[in-house]
Amino acid sequence: MSLPLNAVAGAVYLILISVCLPLHLFILWIFVSCKEFRSNMAYIIMLNLGIFECLEMTMTIFDGFATLFQCKADELSETIIGGLNSAAWDTHGPIVLILSLNRLNSFLSSPKRRLFKGLIALGWIYFFVKFGINISLNCCFFEPDVFLWDYRKTYSSAFIGGESAYVIIIVSLAISLMSYLIIFGIMVSTRKAVSFLEVRLLIQSMIIFFSTAATVTFYKYAVPLLPDNHYAYMGIGILNILNGAFNPVLYLTLNPTIRHHFLRKLKVDWNFSSIAVIPLPSST
């Protein structure tokens, strides 16, 4: 007997989140606990990006259960959960922009740590403003039949909740692209010697940019072209979850420093567990 598709989709959502969210939280713990990451503004920005991604994945736990059991929460709960989910995703664009400006600032050899702390604060203000708008317009609701969130079909909800946020993301990504083009122009025209650390951070930042740009483009232009069936909807939901898991995999793949701390902390935890279960020799 085959399982209903909603049961498969809900189970896949929850399994992916149960794997991806702990991994992401572990990476964020490394960023917070290791001084070399706390002192580097690029990693501080990546930490904030990771917080929004983890918040988005946490809210998506509701998607898994609602899809699995084909149920809905009360209107207020859905508005809050959907509002947080939407605001966290929409803040990706501004944070990716801040990361690109930080890389450009680094190549211009003009450290402005206080400026970027202020920009990060503005990113958080944008998140709370967007969340407040979502709540005040009561614009987010979950459709268990298609396994996805949507905006209520009113002009204010669709425009402020969806279109305006999309424009902000596109503008942020466009400026980010210009920043990276300027960086490459500096590297080519001046033949400036660049440290391996800077090259590594630049590659990570650019991959984050292209990943976000590709996801936004897919949601805006490709989704309407997909077949109107539940398999397509399930694929969109899976893509949304994997988008939040992409950066931790990127960090572990491309950054040997993060990978070293990741493995070292796992080893410490393993040794601790081993010590805990080894019995003491009996006294004679």
C-alpha positions in Angstrom: 0.0 0.0 0.0 1.5 3.3 -1.1 1.7 6.2 1.3 -0.2 9.4 0.5 2.1 12.1 -1.0 1.4 14.5 1.9 2.8 11.9 4.3 5.9 11.5 2.1 6.4 15.2 1.8 5.9 15.9 5.5 8.3 13.1 6.5 10.9 14.3 4.0 10.6 17.9 5.3 11.1 16.8 9.0 14.0 14.4 8.2 15.8 17.1 6.2 15.3 19.7 9.0 16.4 17.2 11.7 19.7 16.8 9.8 20.3 20.3 8.5 19.3 22.4 11.5 21.6 20.7 14.1 24.5 21.0 11.6 23.9 24.7 11.0 23.6 25.4 14.8 26.8 23.5 15.3 28.6 25.7 12.8 27.1 28.9 14.4 28.4 27.6 17.8 31.9 27.3 16.3 31.6 30.9 15.0 30.6 32.1 18.5 33.1 30.0 20.6 36.3 30.5 18.5 38.0 33.8 18.9 39.5 33.9 15.4 36.0 33.9 14.0 34.6 36.4 16.5 37.3 38.9 15.6 36.7 38.6 11.8 33.9 40.8 10.5 33.2 38.6 7.5 32.5 35.6 9.9 30.4 37.9 12.1 28.2 38.7 9.1 28.0 35.0 8.1 27.0 34.3 11.7 24.1 36.7 11.4 23.1 35.2 8.0 23.2 31.8 9.7 20.9 32.9 12.5 18.2 34.0 10.0 18.6 30.7 8.1 18.3 28.7 11.3 15.2 30.7 12.3 13.7 30.0 8.9 14.4 26.3 9.2 13.0 26.2 12.7 9.7 27.8 11.5 9.6 25.2 8.7 9.2 22.4 11.3 5.5 23.6 11.3 5.4 22.9 7.6 6.5 19.4 8.1 3.9 18.5 10.7 1.1 20.5 8.9 1.9 18.7 5.7 2.2 15.3 7.3 -1.1 15.5 9.1 -2.9 17.9 6.7 -3.8 20.2 9.5 -3.8 24.0 10.1 -3.1 26.0 13.2 -5.2 28.9 14.4 -5.0 32.1 12.3 -2.8 34.0 14.9 -0.2 31.1 15.1 0.0 30.8 11.3 0.5 34.6 11.0 3.3 34.6 13.6 5.1 31.5 12.2 4.6 32.5 8.6 5.6 36.1 9.4 8.9 35.0 11.0 9.6 32.6 8.2 9.0 35.2 5.5 10.9 37.9 7.4 13.9 35.7 8.0 14.0 34.7 4.3 13.6 38.3 3.1 16.5 39.4 5.2 18.9 37.2 3.2 19.3 39.9 0.5 20.4 42.7 2.8 22.8 40.5 4.8 24.3 39.1 1.5 24.8 42.8 0.5 26.5 43.6 3.7 28.9 40.6 3.2 29.8 41.8 -0.3 30.4 45.4 0.9 32.6 44.0 3.6 34.7 42.0 1.1 35.0 45.2 -1.1 36.0 47.2 2.0 38.7 44.6 2.8 40.2 44.8 -0.7 40.2 48.6 -0.5 42.3 48.2 2.7 39.9 50.6 4.6 38.7 48.8 7.7 35.5 50.2 9.0 34.4 47.8 11.7 31.9 50.2 13.4 30.3 50.8 10.0 29.6 47.1 9.5 28.3 46.7 13.0 25.9 49.4 12.2 24.9 47.8 8.9 24.2 44.5 10.7 22.0 46.4 13.2 20.1 47.8 10.2 19.7 44.3 8.9 18.1 43.3 12.1 15.9 46.4 12.1 14.7 45.4 8.6 13.9 41.9 9.8 11.7 43.2 12.7 10.0 45.8 10.5 9.2 43.1 7.9 7.9 40.8 10.6 5.8 43.6 12.0 4.3 44.3 8.6 3.5 40.6 8.1 1.8 40.5 11.5 -0.1 43.8 11.0 -1.4 42.7 7.5 -2.1 39.2 8.6 -0.7 38.2 5.2 0.9 34.8 5.7 -1.0 31.5 5.8 -0.1 27.8 5.2 -1.8 25.7 2.6 -1.5 22.1 3.7 -3.0 20.9 0.4 0.0 22.2 -1.6 2.6 22.0 1.3 3.6 25.7 1.0 3.1 29.1 2.5 1.3 31.9 0.6 0.3 35.5 1.0 -3.4 36.4 1.3 -4.7 37.8 -2.0 -5.2 41.4 -1.0 -3.4 44.3 -2.6 -1.6 45.4 0.5 -0.6 41.9 1.6 0.7 40.9 -1.9 2.5 44.1 -2.6 4.1 44.9 0.8 4.5 41.3 1.9 5.7 39.9 -1.4 6.6 42.3 -4.2 8.3 45.0 -2.1 10.5 42.4 -0.4 11.4 40.9 -3.7 12.5 44.3 -5.0 14.7 44.9 -1.9 16.3 41.5 -2.4 16.9 42.1 -6.1 18.5 45.6 -5.5 20.6 44.1 -2.7 21.9 41.3 -5.0 22.5 43.8 -7.9 24.7 46.0 -5.6 26.4 42.8 -4.3 27.2 41.8 -7.9 28.7 45.3 -8.6 30.8 45.0 -5.5 32.3 41.7 -6.6 32.9 43.0 -10.1 34.8 46.0 -8.6 36.9 43.6 -6.5 37.9 41.6 -9.6 38.6 44.9 -11.4 40.9 45.8 -8.5 42.6 42.4 -8.6 43.2 42.5 -12.3 44.2 46.2 -12.7 46.5 46.5 -9.7 47.8 42.9 -9.6 47.5 43.3 -5.9 48.9 40.4 -3.8 46.0 38.8 -2.0 46.3 36.5 1.0 44.9 33.0 0.8 42.5 33.9 3.6 41.1 36.8 1.6 40.7 34.6 -1.5 38.9 31.9 0.5 36.5 34.4 2.0 35.9 36.0 -1.4 35.0 32.6 -2.9 32.7 31.7 0.0 31.0 35.1 -0.2 30.5 34.9 -4.0 29.0 31.4 -3.7 26.6 32.6 -1.1 25.7 35.5 -3.4 25.1 33.2 -6.4 23.1 30.7 -4.3 20.8 33.3 -3.0 20.4 34.9 -6.4 19.6 31.5 -8.0 17.1 30.7 -5.4 15.3 34.1 -5.6 15.2 33.8 -9.4 13.8 30.3 -9.2 11.0 31.3 -6.9 10.1 34.4 -8.9 10.3 33.1 -12.5 10.6 29.3 -12.5 7.9 28.3 -10.0 5.0 29.7 -12.2 6.3 27.5 -15.0 6.4 24.3 -13.1 3.6 21.8 -13.4 0.6 22.5 -11.2 0.9 19.3 -9.2 1.9 18.2 -5.7 5.3 16.8 -6.8 6.4 20.3 -7.9 5.1 21.8 -4.7 7.0 19.2 -2.6 10.2 20.0 -4.7 9.8 23.7 -3.9 9.5 22.9 -0.2 12.6 20.7 -0.2 14.6 23.4 -2.1 13.6 25.9 0.6 14.9 23.7 3.3 18.1 22.8 1.5 18.8 26.5 0.9 19.2 26.9 4.6 21.6 23.9 4.7 23.8 25.0 1.8 26.0 27.4 3.7 27.2 25.0 6.5 28.2 22.5 3.8 29.9 25.3 1.9 31.9 26.3 5.1 33.0 22.7 5.8 33.9 22.0 2.2 35.9 25.2 1.3 37.1 26.4 4.7 39.8 24.2 6.3 39.8 26.4 9.4 36.1 25.8 10.1 36.5 22.2 9.2 39.4 21.8 11.7 37.4 23.4 14.5 34.3 21.2 13.5 36.3 18.0 13.7 38.2 19.0 16.8 35.0 19.8 18.7 33.4 16.5 17.6 36.5 14.7 18.9 36.3 16.5 22.3 32.7 15.6 22.6 33.5 12.0 21.7 36.3 11.8 24.2 34.0 13.2 26.9 31.4 10.5 26.1 34.1 7.8 26.2 35.4 8.9 29.5 31.9 8.9 30.9 31.3 5.2 30.2 34.7 3.7 31.2 34.4 2.2 34.7 36.9 2.9 37.3 39.1 0.0 38.4 37.9 -1.6 41.6 40.1 -1.1 44.6 41.7 -4.1 46.3 
